[in-house]
């Protein structure tokens, strides 16, 4: 039995156009000894073109299981007047980019303080880390998609070195 199973899932941002209707389910099943570092970034609108996401449907669901036991389930669900939801002070407060990173491993809880130490305070960028269900979960919200991408990438590269002993780099595609 190979106790060194490691998976990284780091796609490019998903940019949601105005009127988008996205339904996405990410379902991960881990063996008892497997480690996972995975995440997603959503950008609400084609901001480089000045477009805002005003209406549509966003349903982004994650399920993570280990040995058939549900560790974490999460759903982001927006429908209809998205601008109202995205600008609500008790919601996204005008942020146009959102990211999630999860780390699943036997030592996930032990990495919480290290993860928090990597989250730097920046204007218009909000981040937090917590441990739940044997996972480490890190979230970001930002008013600028590029700022979020840079913070996310910086976190990812240093964190992967800490937890997997891998070089502190991102996939080559991230540098295009």
KELUM-418109 format. One record per atom (N, C-alpha, C): chain; atom name; x, y, z. Coordinates in steps of 0.001 Angstrom, whole numbers, plus 500000, padded with zeros to 6 digits. Example, Ala and Ser with C-alpha at 12.3 -4.5 7.8 and 13.67 -1.06 7.14 Angstrom:
2
PT, unit, site, u, v, w
PT, A, N, 513190, 494310, 507800
PT, A, CA, 512300, 495500, 507800
PT, A, C, 513200, 496700, 507800
PT, A, N, 512850, 497750, 507080
PT, A, CA, 513670, 498940, 507140
PT, A, C, 512900, 500030, 507870
***
This chain:
176
PT, unit, site, u, v, w
PT, A, N, 500845, 498826, 500000
PT, A, CA, 500000, 500000, 500000
PT, A, C, 500892, 501239, 500000
PT, A, N, 500603, 502168, 499097
PT, A, CA, 501387, 503397, 498970
PT, A, C, 500821, 504465, 499899
PT, A, N, 501580, 504821, 500924
PT, A, CA, 501120, 505824, 501883
PT, A, C, 501524, 507239, 501488
PT, A, N, 502041, 507415, 500286
PT, A, CA, 502477, 508735, 499831
PT, A, C, 501578, 509294, 498732
PT, A, N, 500316, 508956, 498731
PT, A, CA, 499397, 509456, 497707
PT, A, C, 499201, 510957, 497876
PT, A, N, 499400, 511699, 496795
PT, A, CA, 499321, 513160, 496836
PT, A, C, 498633, 513648, 495563
PT, A, N, 497634, 514509, 495716
PT, A, CA, 496959, 515101, 494562
PT, A, C, 496857, 516600, 494767
PT, A, N, 497216, 517354, 493719
PT, A, CA, 497004, 518794, 493697
PT, A, C, 496027, 519110, 492574
PT, A, N, 495049, 519932, 492881
PT, A, CA, 494061, 520369, 491886
PT, A, C, 494050, 521891, 491933
PT, A, N, 494683, 522520, 490937
PT, A, CA, 494821, 523969, 490909
PT, A, C, 494509, 524491, 489508
PT, A, N, 493235, 524596, 489171
PT, A, CA, 492891, 525115, 487849
PT, A, C, 493011, 526643, 487788
PT, A, N, 492986, 527169, 486570
PT, A, CA, 492910, 528618, 486374
PT, A, C, 491562, 529110, 486910
PT, A, N, 491424, 530408, 487034
PT, A, CA, 490168, 530985, 487509
PT, A, C, 489011, 530621, 486583
PT, A, N, 487840, 530505, 487166
PT, A, CA, 486607, 530401, 486395
PT, A, C, 486023, 531802, 486347
PT, A, N, 485915, 532360, 485144
PT, A, CA, 485370, 533710, 484976
PT, A, C, 483924, 533571, 484537
PT, A, N, 483026, 534099, 485335
PT, A, CA, 481596, 533977, 485065
PT, A, C, 481099, 535215, 484327
PT, A, N, 480582, 535031, 483128
PT, A, CA, 480047, 536116, 482320
PT, A, C, 478676, 536506, 482850
PT, A, N, 478251, 537727, 482567
PT, A, CA, 476917, 538164, 482960
PT, A, C, 475885, 537241, 482309
PT, A, N, 474934, 536787, 483091
PT, A, CA, 473911, 535872, 482605
PT, A, C, 474327, 534411, 482667
PT, A, N, 475508, 534120, 483216
PT, A, CA, 475998, 532737, 483303
PT, A, C, 475037, 531873, 484125
PT, A, N, 475027, 530603, 483794
PT, A, CA, 474248, 529625, 484549
PT, A, C, 475181, 528447, 484809
PT, A, N, 475932, 528539, 485901
PT, A, CA, 476925, 527517, 486212
PT, A, C, 476407, 526607, 487325
PT, A, N, 476466, 525336, 487050
PT, A, CA, 476210, 524314, 488065
PT, A, C, 477420, 523392, 488040
PT, A, N, 478160, 523366, 489144
PT, A, CA, 479381, 522555, 489173
PT, A, C, 479423, 521782, 490487
PT, A, N, 479790, 520505, 490373
PT, A, CA, 479950, 519637, 491532
PT, A, C, 481353, 519046, 491487
PT, A, N, 482113, 519287, 492536
PT, A, CA, 483436, 518689, 492676
PT, A, C, 483333, 517674, 493807
PT, A, N, 483463, 516409, 493451
PT, A, CA, 483329, 515328, 494424
PT, A, C, 484653, 514585, 494490
PT, A, N, 485231, 514530, 495687
PT, A, CA, 486537, 513904, 495880
PT, A, C, 486403, 512780, 496890
PT, A, N, 486912, 511600, 496548
PT, A, CA, 486927, 510449, 497447
PT, A, C, 488381, 510073, 497703
PT, A, N, 488790, 510155, 498950
PT, A, CA, 490181, 509885, 499323
PT, A, C, 490308, 508551, 500039
PT, A, N, 491425, 507878, 499784
PT, A, CA, 491772, 506702, 500575
PT, A, C, 492193, 507183, 501963
PT, A, N, 492228, 506296, 502949
PT, A, CA, 492554, 506722, 504321
PT, A, C, 493885, 507459, 504466
PT, A, N, 494866, 507188, 503643
PT, A, CA, 496207, 507746, 503794
PT, A, C, 496507, 508865, 502781
PT, A, N, 495578, 509155, 501884
PT, A, CA, 495824, 510116, 500814
PT, A, C, 495846, 511556, 501319
PT, A, N, 496619, 512395, 500597
PT, A, CA, 496685, 513831, 500884
PT, A, C, 496209, 514586, 499653
PT, A, N, 495532, 515697, 499906
PT, A, CA, 494955, 516494, 498824
PT, A, C, 495155, 517968, 499107
PT, A, N, 495568, 518700, 498087
PT, A, CA, 495582, 520159, 498114
PT, A, C, 494805, 520581, 496880
PT, A, N, 493663, 521209, 497086
PT, A, CA, 492772, 521525, 495970
PT, A, C, 492135, 522887, 496184
PT, A, N, 491708, 523480, 495088
PT, A, CA, 491062, 524770, 495218
PT, A, C, 490447, 525262, 493933
PT, A, N, 489779, 526385, 494047
PT, A, CA, 489109, 527039, 492923
PT, A, C, 489096, 528540, 493164
PT, A, N, 489101, 529286, 492076
PT, A, CA, 488908, 530727, 492115
PT, A, C, 487749, 531061, 491181
PT, A, N, 486818, 531868, 491669
PT, A, CA, 485725, 532368, 490844
PT, A, C, 485884, 533873, 490691
PT, A, N, 485691, 534361, 489468
PT, A, CA, 485692, 535796, 489199
PT, A, C, 484303, 536146, 488670
PT, A, N, 483665, 537108, 489318
PT, A, CA, 482287, 537466, 488998
PT, A, C, 482250, 538574, 487952
PT, A, N, 482265, 538183, 486682
PT, A, CA, 482222, 539127, 485582
PT, A, C, 483563, 539248, 484885
PT, A, N, 483517, 539708, 483641
PT, A, CA, 484749, 539951, 482886
PT, A, C, 485219, 541356, 483234
PT, A, N, 485905, 541453, 484345
PT, A, CA, 486257, 542751, 484911
PT, A, C, 487199, 543554, 484019
PT, A, N, 488060, 542901, 483254
PT, A, CA, 488961, 543626, 482355
PT, A, C, 488185, 544368, 481274
PT, A, N, 486986, 543925, 481004
PT, A, CA, 486117, 544579, 480018
PT, A, C, 485111, 545512, 480684
PT, A, N, 485203, 545622, 482011
PT, A, CA, 484270, 546481, 482733
PT, A, C, 482918, 545834, 482975
PT, A, N, 482811, 544547, 482698
PT, A, CA, 481534, 543850, 482861
PT, A, C, 481305, 543469, 484323
PT, A, N, 480080, 543640, 484764
PT, A, CA, 479680, 543194, 486095
PT, A, C, 478716, 542028, 485934
PT, A, N, 478754, 541157, 486895
PT, A, CA, 477832, 540031, 486909
PT, A, C, 476554, 540506, 487588
PT, A, N, 475498, 540708, 486815
PT, A, CA, 474263, 541266, 487374
PT, A, C, 473176, 540219, 487581
PT, A, N, 473147, 539211, 486729
PT, A, CA, 472113, 538186, 486866
PT, A, C, 472652, 536845, 486381
PT, A, N, 472005, 535789, 486853
PT, A, CA, 472409, 534446, 486451
PT, A, C, 472247, 533456, 487588
PT, A, N, 472968, 532352, 487482
PT, A, CA, 472927, 531285, 488475
PT, A, C, 474347, 530794, 488708
PT, A, N, 474733, 530702, 489962
PT, A, CA, 476017, 530129, 490337
PT, A, C, 475730, 529083, 491405
PT, A, N, 476061, 527858, 491113
PT, A, CA, 475948, 526780, 492102
PT, A, C, 477244, 525989, 492024
PT, A, N, 478068, 526166, 493038
PT, A, CA, 479376, 525513, 493087
PT, A, C, 479424, 524672, 494355
PT, A, N, 479436, 523356, 494202
PT, A, CA, 479328, 522426, 495327
PT, A, C, 480599, 521585, 495417
PT, A, N, 481087, 521420, 496634
PT, A, CA, 482229, 520541, 496927
PT, A, C, 481785, 519475, 497920
PT, A, N, 482248, 518250, 497695
PT, A, CA, 482069, 517162, 498661
PT, A, C, 483404, 516432, 498769
PT, A, N, 483887, 516279, 499989
PT, A, CA, 485146, 515554, 500206
PT, A, C, 484862, 514416, 501173
PT, A, N, 485219, 513222, 500745
PT, A, CA, 485028, 512021, 501563
PT, A, C, 486366, 511328, 501760
PT, A, N, 486497, 510690, 502893
PT, A, CA, 487661, 509842, 503156
PT, A, C, 487106, 508504, 503608
PT, A, N, 487493, 507447, 502875
PT, A, CA, 487011, 506096, 503170
PT, A, C, 485480, 506086, 503280
PT, A, N, 484831, 506729, 502330
PT, A, CA, 483368, 506792, 502221
PT, A, C, 482688, 507691, 503266
PT, A, N, 483450, 508244, 504203
PT, A, CA, 482871, 509123, 505236
PT, A, C, 482957, 510571, 504775
PT, A, N, 481830, 511290, 504806
PT, A, CA, 481805, 512693, 504403
PT, A, C, 482581, 513530, 505413
PT, A, N, 483629, 514217, 504930
PT, A, CA, 484419, 515107, 505774
PT, A, C, 483930, 516544, 505672
PT, A, N, 483544, 516933, 504459
PT, A, CA, 483191, 518327, 504223
PT, A, C, 482272, 518429, 503020
PT, A, N, 481243, 519216, 503158
PT, A, CA, 480359, 519546, 502045
PT, A, C, 480116, 521045, 502104
PT, A, N, 480148, 521675, 500949
PT, A, CA, 480026, 523119, 500883
PT, A, C, 479319, 523476, 499588
PT, A, N, 478426, 524454, 499649
PT, A, CA, 477731, 524887, 498439
PT, A, C, 477630, 526407, 498431
PT, A, N, 478071, 526986, 497340
PT, A, CA, 477868, 528403, 497078
PT, A, C, 476737, 528462, 496076
PT, A, N, 475654, 529151, 496431
PT, A, CA, 474481, 529183, 495561
PT, A, C, 473941, 530604, 495474
PT, A, N, 474006, 531178, 494275
PT, A, CA, 473429, 532492, 493978
PT, A, C, 472485, 532292, 492799
PT, A, N, 471331, 532953, 492850
PT, A, CA, 470386, 532841, 491742
PT, A, C, 469618, 534149, 491597
PT, A, N, 469430, 534573, 490359
PT, A, CA, 468627, 535762, 490100
PT, A, C, 469446, 537037, 490049
PT, A, N, 469111, 537987, 490927
PT, A, CA, 469769, 539294, 490973
PT, A, C, 471117, 539158, 491673
PT, A, N, 472147, 538810, 490928
PT, A, CA, 473461, 538551, 491513
PT, A, C, 474125, 539824, 492021
PT, A, N, 473856, 540949, 491374
PT, A, CA, 474467, 542198, 491807
PT, A, C, 474025, 542547, 493234
PT, A, N, 472774, 542278, 493543
PT, A, CA, 472255, 542538, 494890
PT, A, C, 472990, 541664, 495917
PT, A, N, 473212, 540416, 495570
PT, A, CA, 473897, 539482, 496462
PT, A, C, 475370, 539862, 496622
PT, A, N, 476023, 540179, 495502
PT, A, CA, 477453, 540465, 495533
PT, A, C, 477792, 541796, 496204
PT, A, N, 476853, 542727, 496217
PT, A, CA, 477124, 544033, 496829
PT, A, C, 476610, 544146, 498255
PT, A, N, 475885, 543172, 498743
PT, A, CA, 475328, 543230, 500106
PT, A, C, 476450, 543333, 501139
PT, A, N, 476372, 544301, 502059
PT, A, CA, 477419, 544461, 503075
PT, A, C, 477625, 543215, 503937
PT, A, N, 476577, 542455, 504160
PT, A, CA, 476697, 541243, 504970
PT, A, C, 477021, 540022, 504110
PT, A, N, 477292, 540251, 502832
PT, A, CA, 477645, 539170, 501922
PT, A, C, 479028, 539385, 501367
PT, A, N, 479108, 539605, 500072
PT, A, CA, 480403, 539777, 499423
PT, A, C, 480868, 541230, 499421
PT, A, N, 480024, 542141, 499810
PT, A, CA, 480379, 543553, 500021
PT, A, C, 481137, 544160, 498832
PT, A, N, 480702, 543817, 497627
PT, A, CA, 481315, 544382, 496433
PT, A, C, 482519, 543632, 495904
PT, A, N, 482916, 542553, 496549
PT, A, CA, 484054, 541776, 496067
PT, A, C, 483696, 541097, 494750
PT, A, N, 484674, 540996, 493869
PT, A, CA, 484426, 540422, 492548
PT, A, C, 485185, 539114, 492327
PT, A, N, 485940, 538679, 493333
PT, A, CA, 486682, 537423, 493205
PT, A, C, 486622, 536668, 494534
PT, A, N, 486534, 535361, 494428
PT, A, CA, 486333, 534480, 495581
PT, A, C, 487156, 533219, 495363
PT, A, N, 487832, 532758, 496400
PT, A, CA, 488641, 531548, 496251
PT, A, C, 488536, 530665, 497486
PT, A, N, 488693, 529385, 497249
PT, A, CA, 488715, 528386, 498307
PT, A, C, 489909, 527467, 498077
PT, A, N, 490557, 527083, 499148
PT, A, CA, 491628, 526098, 499114
PT, A, C, 491343, 525110, 500237
PT, A, N, 491489, 523828, 499945
PT, A, CA, 491345, 522817, 500989
PT, A, C, 492580, 521928, 501017
PT, A, N, 492914, 521521, 502210
PT, A, CA, 494017, 520590, 502417
PT, A, C, 493473, 519457, 503270
PT, A, N, 493534, 518243, 502726
PT, A, CA, 493076, 517058, 503445
PT, A, C, 494273, 516157, 503701
PT, A, N, 494533, 515904, 504960
PT, A, CA, 495638, 515025, 505360
PT, A, C, 495492, 514737, 506844
PT, A, N, 496205, 513718, 507307
PT, A, CA, 496155, 513399, 508736
PT, A, C, 496609, 514574, 509597
PT, A, N, 497485, 515421, 509052
PT, A, CA, 498014, 516539, 509837
PT, A, C, 497379, 517880, 509468
PT, A, N, 496209, 517871, 508852
PT, A, CA, 495580, 519116, 508399
PT, A, C, 495388, 520112, 509540
PT, A, N, 494863, 519666, 510653
PT, A, CA, 494625, 520568, 511790
PT, A, C, 495931, 521189, 512282
PT, A, N, 497007, 520423, 512242
PT, A, CA, 498312, 520912, 512711
PT, A, C, 498875, 522025, 511822
PT, A, N, 498354, 522162, 510619
PT, A, CA, 498850, 523185, 509682
PT, A, C, 498082, 524499, 509771
PT, A, N, 497091, 524574, 510646
PT, A, CA, 496242, 525761, 510733
PT, A, C, 497033, 527027, 511051
PT, A, N, 497858, 527001, 512061
PT, A, CA, 498607, 528209, 512431
PT, A, C, 499582, 528613, 511337
PT, A, N, 500217, 527626, 510691
PT, A, CA, 501112, 527948, 509582
PT, A, C, 500327, 528621, 508458
PT, A, N, 499168, 528055, 508123
PT, A, CA, 498336, 528642, 507066
PT, A, C, 497966, 530079, 507414
PT, A, N, 497536, 530300, 508636
PT, A, CA, 497165, 531662, 509046
PT, A, C, 498350, 532613, 508977
PT, A, N, 499546, 532123, 509255
PT, A, CA, 500729, 532986, 509202
PT, A, C, 501042, 533441, 507774
PT, A, N, 500571, 532697, 506782
PT, A, CA, 500805, 533062, 505382
PT, A, C, 499792, 534069, 504847
PT, A, N, 498689, 534232, 505562
PT, A, CA, 497641, 535142, 505102
PT, A, C, 497980, 536557, 505539
PT, A, N, 498407, 537360, 504590
PT, A, CA, 498818, 538721, 504905
PT, A, C, 497655, 539679, 504707
PT, A, N, 497554, 540654, 505583
PT, A, CA, 496527, 541679, 505462
PT, A, C, 496870, 542596, 504290
PT, A, N, 495926, 542762, 503391
PT, A, CA, 496092, 543661, 502255
PT, A, C, 494806, 544434, 502059
PT, A, N, 494915, 545646, 501550
PT, A, CA, 493717, 546430, 501256
PT, A, C, 492860, 545694, 500241
PT, A, N, 491571, 545656, 500488
PT, A, CA, 490594, 545064, 499575
PT, A, C, 490774, 543571, 499322
PT, A, N, 491506, 542895, 500218
PT, A, CA, 491664, 541444, 500134
PT, A, C, 491414, 540884, 501533
PT, A, N, 490489, 539963, 501616
PT, A, CA, 490121, 539380, 502903
PT, A, C, 490381, 537889, 502844
PT, A, N, 490934, 537334, 503919
PT, A, CA, 491238, 535905, 503932
PT, A, C, 491130, 535359, 505345
PT, A, N, 490879, 534067, 505424
PT, A, CA, 490782, 533392, 506715
PT, A, C, 491022, 531905, 506506
PT, A, N, 491449, 531237, 507574
PT, A, CA, 491677, 529797, 507532
PT, A, C, 491038, 529167, 508761
PT, A, N, 490519, 527959, 508576
PT, A, CA, 489942, 527210, 509684
PT, A, C, 490161, 525722, 509433
PT, A, N, 489947, 524942, 510455
PT, A, CA, 490040, 523497, 510328
PT, A, C, 488675, 522909, 510694
PT, A, N, 488186, 522038, 509828
PT, A, CA, 486877, 521437, 510048
PT, A, C, 486868, 520032, 509442
PT, A, N, 486348, 519084, 510190
PT, A, CA, 486192, 517728, 509672
PT, A, C, 487470, 517063, 509198
PT, A, N, 488597, 517402, 509788
PT, A, CA, 489858, 516820, 509353
PT, A, C, 490449, 517492, 508124
PT, A, N, 489904, 518648, 507770
PT, A, CA, 490402, 519420, 506632
PT, A, C, 490849, 520788, 507100
PT, A, N, 491732, 521384, 506328
PT, A, CA, 492066, 522785, 506487
PT, A, C, 491364, 523503, 505338
PT, A, N, 490634, 524561, 505634
PT, A, CA, 489903, 525323, 504622
PT, A, C, 490367, 526775, 504695
PT, A, N, 490783, 527308, 503550
PT, A, CA, 491222, 528698, 503462
PT, A, C, 490339, 529383, 502422
PT, A, N, 489899, 530613, 502740
PT, A, CA, 489038, 531365, 501830
PT, A, C, 489591, 532766, 501621
PT, A, N, 489357, 533299, 500430
PT, A, CA, 489724, 534663, 500086
PT, A, C, 488538, 535343, 499414
PT, A, N, 488406, 536639, 499642
PT, A, CA, 487499, 537519, 498915
PT, A, C, 488306, 538743, 498522
PT, A, N, 488060, 539277, 497315
PT, A, CA, 488826, 540449, 496894
PT, A, C, 488013, 541331, 495966
PT, A, N, 488369, 542600, 495977
PT, A, CA, 487781, 543573, 495058
PT, A, C, 488544, 543597, 493741
PT, A, N, 489679, 542907, 493681
PT, A, CA, 490516, 542872, 492488
PT, A, C, 490919, 541416, 492227
PT, A, N, 490546, 540905, 491061
PT, A, CA, 490805, 539492, 490741
PT, A, C, 492294, 539178, 490650
PT, A, N, 493078, 540082, 490091
PT, A, CA, 494517, 539839, 489982
PT, A, C, 495173, 539801, 491355
PT, A, N, 494762, 540678, 492237
PT, A, CA, 495308, 540688, 493602
PT, A, C, 495000, 539363, 494296
PT, A, N, 493779, 538855, 494119
PT, A, CA, 493423, 537570, 494726
PT, A, C, 494254, 536445, 494116
PT, A, N, 494390, 536442, 492802
PT, A, CA, 495176, 535399, 492129
PT, A, C, 496614, 535383, 492645
PT, A, N, 497209, 536550, 492803
PT, A, CA, 498589, 536631, 493281
PT, A, C, 498710, 536148, 494723
PT, A, N, 497777, 536544, 495587
PT, A, CA, 497803, 536104, 496984
PT, A, C, 497578, 534595, 497084
PT, A, N, 496654, 534093, 496298
PT, A, CA, 496334, 532663, 496270
PT, A, C, 497551, 531856, 495810
PT, A, N, 498171, 532297, 494724
PT, A, CA, 499347, 531609, 494197
PT, A, C, 500513, 531629, 495167
PT, A, N, 500725, 532770, 495828
PT, A, CA, 501813, 532876, 496810
PT, A, C, 501576, 531915, 497970
PT, A, N, 500333, 531871, 498450
PT, A, CA, 499985, 530955, 499530
PT, A, C, 500228, 529519, 499089
PT, A, N, 499672, 529154, 497924
PT, A, CA, 499745, 527782, 497426
PT, A, C, 501186, 527295, 497347
PT, A, N, 502050, 528094, 496747
PT, A, CA, 503417, 527630, 496523
PT, A, C, 504171, 527395, 497830
PT, A, N, 504015, 528271, 498806
PT, A, CA, 504701, 528097, 500090
PT, A, C, 504055, 526961, 500895
PT, A, N, 502733, 526890, 500843
PT, A, CA, 502023, 525859, 501610
PT, A, C, 502357, 524458, 501084
PT, A, N, 502410, 524278, 499778
PT, A, CA, 502722, 522953, 499212
PT, A, C, 504126, 522521, 499610
PT, A, N, 505041, 523469, 499722
PT, A, CA, 506391, 523120, 500164
PT, A, C, 506352, 522635, 501612
PT, A, N, 505577, 523319, 502451
PT, A, CA, 505466, 522971, 503874
PT, A, C, 504861, 521581, 504069
PT, A, N, 503769, 521304, 503384
PT, A, CA, 503026, 520077, 503670
PT, A, C, 503438, 518873, 502828
PT, A, N, 504064, 519125, 501665
PT, A, CA, 504420, 518005, 500790
PT, A, C, 505907, 517919, 500489
PT, A, N, 506673, 518905, 500938
PT, A, CA, 508107, 518896, 500655
PT, A, C, 508419, 519103, 499186
PT, A, N, 507486, 519703, 498455
PT, A, CA, 507669, 519953, 497022
PT, A, C, 508209, 521366, 496802
PT, A, N, 508793, 521612, 495645
PT, A, CA, 509301, 522961, 495381
PT, A, C, 508175, 523998, 495491
PT, A, N, 508506, 525195, 495962
PT, A, CA, 507477, 526234, 496130
PT, A, C, 507141, 526907, 494795
PT, A, N, 506537, 526148, 493907
PT, A, CA, 506197, 526657, 492585
PT, A, C, 504739, 526359, 492257
PT, A, N, 504261, 527053, 491258
PT, A, CA, 502929, 526817, 490721
PT, A, C, 503064, 526104, 489383
PT, A, N, 501978, 525516, 488868
PT, A, CA, 502047, 524908, 487553
PT, A, C, 502485, 525934, 486505
PT, A, N, 503210, 525498, 485512
PT, A, CA, 503738, 526387, 484473
PT, A, C, 502637, 527240, 483834
PT, A, N, 501467, 526672, 483674
PT, A, CA, 500339, 527373, 483065
PT, A, C, 499990, 528660, 483818
PT, A, N, 500261, 528697, 485116
PT, A, CA, 499938, 529878, 485910
PT, A, C, 500810, 531079, 485558
PT, A, N, 501892, 530868, 484844
PT, A, CA, 502805, 531969, 484522
PT, A, C, 502611, 532496, 483115
PT, A, N, 501621, 532010, 482398
PT, A, CA, 501357, 532456, 481032
PT, A, C, 500701, 533815, 481054
***
